[in-house]
Amino acid sequence: MKFSELEQIVSEDRLHRYLMACGGDKAKTITLYRRNTVAALEMFAVVGAFEVALRNAIDKIMTTNFGTDWLRDAILPGGIFDTPQCRDHARIIRAAYDKMNRQGSYTHTHLLSKMEFGIWKYMFSSPQFRASGRVLLRVFPNKPTSTRTVQYYNTFIFNELDHLNSLRNRIAHHEPICFPTGFATITTSYIEYIYEKIITLFQWLGIDTDKYLYGLDHVQQVCKKINQLRP
């Protein structure tokens, strides 16, 4: 594909930073754009795999403590999320549940699958964490013990998940991940930073990433190819 053809599809504004990072080399710009897209796909796959693992780990603990329909029950009158502090969280769950209820398609598994990553992230925000009985840190059996300098409580987990959610949103909005924010410099530091967080969280979940991500994880190989384009 010619640069002008890609520019017509992607837009001049969106390609401008790639072009600047490549010193005006149009062929190199096309390669960088494509490799960034591959990196985004690879990271999305790893984040998606983590999301499934996190969701199911949360579900196991919540089912044990609140029953097999805990997510639906949480937003019903008198449910654990039926509070002003959890209002926004409950609103998202309720919208999905109400639609399923109208269609006669509700099952607990179906409702779980309709929740976006942000729902699981906010399970560790203080209102939801307290409403859930403060049990959700059990999701991470291999989490380090808190120290005076680092406290691995729910807020720490929330912040780590927020980093993953931010990356997920950047990819969903087709924003480049091969640049630092606001710069036109080729680097995979952001990708690698989030990748390391994901691997660490997998380890805290007690999941062997070599086995679970076998054949799915090519992030480091893609980063190497992106860095080969650096001047």
Buried (B, 14 or more C-beta within 10 A) or exposed (E): EEBEEBBEEEEEEBBEBBBBBBEEBBEBBBBBBBBBBBBBEBBBBBBEBBBEBBBEBBBEBBBEBBEEBBBBBBBBEEBBBBBEBBEEBBEBBBEBBEEBEEEEEBEBEEBBEBBEBBBBBBBBBEBBBBBBEEBBBBBBEEBEEEEEEEEBBBEBBBEBBBBBBEBBEBBEEEBBBBBEEEEBBBBBEBBBEBBEBBBBBBBBBEBEBEEBBEEEBBBEEBBEBBBEBEE
